[in-house]
């Protein structure tokens, strides 16, 4: 586990507290570059790069969605699974208010508010994933099963290729 103080984010504190084994992977952040930026810089399959999305239901209640970098979320299917009428992305300002992280640096770990987490089930089929470590240009690699152990997400099938 990395000990570089410059990367101690709430997410890293959370992972260390939970004794999760991870490795740190800084990269050159590109505005609106998405998961493909990291995948290209590290020569990894974008499917292994997991994006953390902050969404809200029709009443403005926030939720976290973890999805493969090369997939989109069916908000209609997610709403059905979550038992709400409608789900959509939070604005960047509201996402930051809920999570404590800037868009592009959102991690599911160590969020400001405790929110329900929905994770695409096929993420668990991967031997390793890369997920945001709590700041732009900084991902951590870890076993996807550690997400289940630490965040207890609801496993879903809402990905669209």
C-alpha positions as CSV (number, residue, x, y, z in Angstrom):
1,X,0.0,0.0,0.0
2,X,1.2,3.5,-0.9
3,X,2.3,5.8,1.9
4,X,2.8,9.0,-0.3
5,X,1.2,11.8,1.8
6,X,0.3,13.8,-1.3
7,X,-2.3,11.2,-2.2
8,X,-4.0,10.8,1.2
9,X,-7.6,11.4,0.3
10,X,-10.7,10.4,2.3
11,X,-10.9,7.3,0.0
12,X,-7.3,6.3,0.8
13,X,-7.9,6.8,4.5
14,X,-11.1,4.6,4.2
15,X,-9.2,1.8,2.3
16,X,-6.4,1.8,4.8
17,X,-8.8,1.8,7.7
18,X,-10.6,-1.3,6.2
19,X,-7.2,-2.9,5.5
20,X,-7.8,-3.2,1.8
21,X,-4.8,-4.1,-0.3
22,X,-4.4,-1.6,-3.2
23,X,-1.8,-0.1,-5.4
24,X,-1.7,3.6,-6.5
25,X,-1.7,4.7,-10.1
26,X,-1.3,8.4,-10.8
27,X,-1.9,9.5,-14.4
28,X,-2.2,12.6,-16.4
29,X,-5.8,13.8,-16.0
30,X,-7.5,15.1,-19.1
31,X,-10.7,17.2,-18.7
32,X,-13.6,15.1,-20.0
33,X,-11.2,12.4,-21.0
34,X,-13.0,9.7,-19.0
35,X,-11.8,6.2,-18.2
36,X,-10.2,5.9,-21.7
37,X,-7.5,8.4,-20.7
38,X,-6.2,6.1,-17.9
39,X,-6.7,3.0,-20.0
40,X,-4.5,4.4,-22.8
41,X,-1.8,5.7,-20.4
42,X,-1.5,2.4,-18.5
43,X,-2.3,0.1,-21.5
44,X,-5.1,-1.7,-19.7
45,X,-8.6,-2.7,-21.0
46,X,-11.0,0.1,-20.4
47,X,-13.5,-2.5,-19.2
48,X,-11.3,-2.9,-16.0
49,X,-11.4,0.9,-15.3
50,X,-14.5,1.5,-13.1
51,X,-16.2,4.8,-13.1
52,X,-18.0,6.1,-10.0
53,X,-21.2,8.0,-10.9
54,X,-23.3,10.0,-8.5
55,X,-26.9,9.9,-9.5
56,X,-30.2,11.0,-7.9
57,X,-33.7,9.7,-7.9
58,X,-36.8,11.8,-8.6
59,X,-36.7,13.1,-5.0
60,X,-33.1,14.2,-5.2
61,X,-31.9,11.3,-3.1
62,X,-28.3,10.5,-4.1
63,X,-26.9,7.1,-5.0
64,X,-23.6,5.8,-6.3
65,X,-23.3,3.6,-9.4
66,X,-20.1,1.7,-10.2
67,X,-19.9,0.8,-13.9
68,X,-17.3,-0.5,-16.4
69,X,-15.5,2.4,-18.1
70,X,-16.6,1.1,-21.6
71,X,-20.3,0.9,-20.7
72,X,-23.2,3.3,-20.0
73,X,-25.9,3.0,-17.4
74,X,-29.5,2.2,-18.3
75,X,-31.1,4.7,-15.9
76,X,-34.5,3.2,-16.7
77,X,-33.3,-0.3,-15.6
78,X,-31.5,1.2,-12.6
79,X,-34.6,3.1,-11.4
80,X,-36.6,-0.2,-11.7
81,X,-34.0,-2.1,-9.8
82,X,-33.8,0.6,-7.1
83,X,-37.5,0.8,-6.8
84,X,-37.8,4.5,-7.7
85,X,-39.6,6.2,-10.6
86,X,-36.6,7.9,-12.2
87,X,-32.8,8.1,-11.8
88,X,-30.5,10.6,-13.5
89,X,-27.0,12.0,-13.1
90,X,-26.4,14.6,-10.4
91,X,-25.1,18.0,-11.5
92,X,-21.4,18.4,-10.9
93,X,-22.2,20.7,-8.0
94,X,-24.6,18.4,-6.4
95,X,-22.4,15.4,-7.0
96,X,-19.6,17.2,-5.1
97,X,-22.0,18.2,-2.3
98,X,-23.0,14.5,-1.9
99,X,-19.7,12.8,-2.3
100,X,-17.1,15.5,-1.2
101,X,-15.2,14.9,-4.4
102,X,-14.8,16.9,-7.6
103,X,-16.3,15.3,-10.8
104,X,-13.4,13.4,-12.4
105,X,-12.0,12.5,-9.0
106,X,-15.1,10.9,-7.4
107,X,-14.4,7.7,-5.4
108,X,-17.1,5.5,-3.9
109,X,-14.9,5.2,-0.8
110,X,-14.9,7.8,2.0
111,X,-17.8,9.8,0.6
112,X,-19.1,12.8,2.6
113,X,-22.6,11.3,2.8
114,X,-23.4,7.6,3.1
115,X,-25.3,6.7,0.0
116,X,-26.6,3.4,-1.4
117,X,-24.1,1.8,-3.8
118,X,-25.2,-0.1,-7.0
119,X,-22.5,-2.1,-8.7
120,X,-22.6,-3.7,-12.1
121,X,-22.4,-7.4,-11.2
122,X,-19.9,-8.3,-14.0
123,X,-17.3,-6.1,-12.3
124,X,-16.8,-9.1,-9.9
125,X,-15.7,-11.3,-12.9
126,X,-12.5,-9.2,-13.2
127,X,-9.3,-10.3,-11.5
128,X,-8.4,-6.6,-10.7
129,X,-10.0,-3.2,-11.2
130,X,-8.8,0.4,-11.4
131,X,-11.1,2.8,-9.5
132,X,-10.8,6.5,-8.5
133,X,-8.7,7.1,-5.4
134,X,-10.4,10.4,-4.5
135,X,-8.8,13.0,-6.8
136,X,-8.4,13.7,-10.5
137,X,-5.5,11.9,-12.1
138,X,-5.3,9.2,-9.4
139,X,-6.7,5.7,-9.5
140,X,-6.1,2.7,-7.3
141,X,-6.0,-1.0,-8.4
142,X,-7.7,-3.5,-6.2
143,X,-9.6,-6.8,-6.1
144,X,-13.3,-6.0,-7.0
145,X,-14.5,-8.3,-4.2
146,X,-13.1,-5.7,-1.7
147,X,-15.8,-3.3,-2.8
148,X,-18.4,-5.9,-1.8
149,X,-16.7,-6.3,1.6
150,X,-16.4,-2.6,2.3
151,X,-19.4,-0.9,0.7
152,X,-22.0,-3.8,0.6
153,X,-23.3,-2.7,-2.8
154,X,-26.5,-3.9,-4.5
155,X,-25.4,-5.9,-7.5
156,X,-27.2,-4.9,-10.6
157,X,-27.3,-5.6,-14.4
158,X,-27.8,-2.1,-15.8
159,X,-24.9,-1.8,-18.2
160,X,-25.3,-0.9,-21.8
161,X,-22.5,-1.6,-24.3
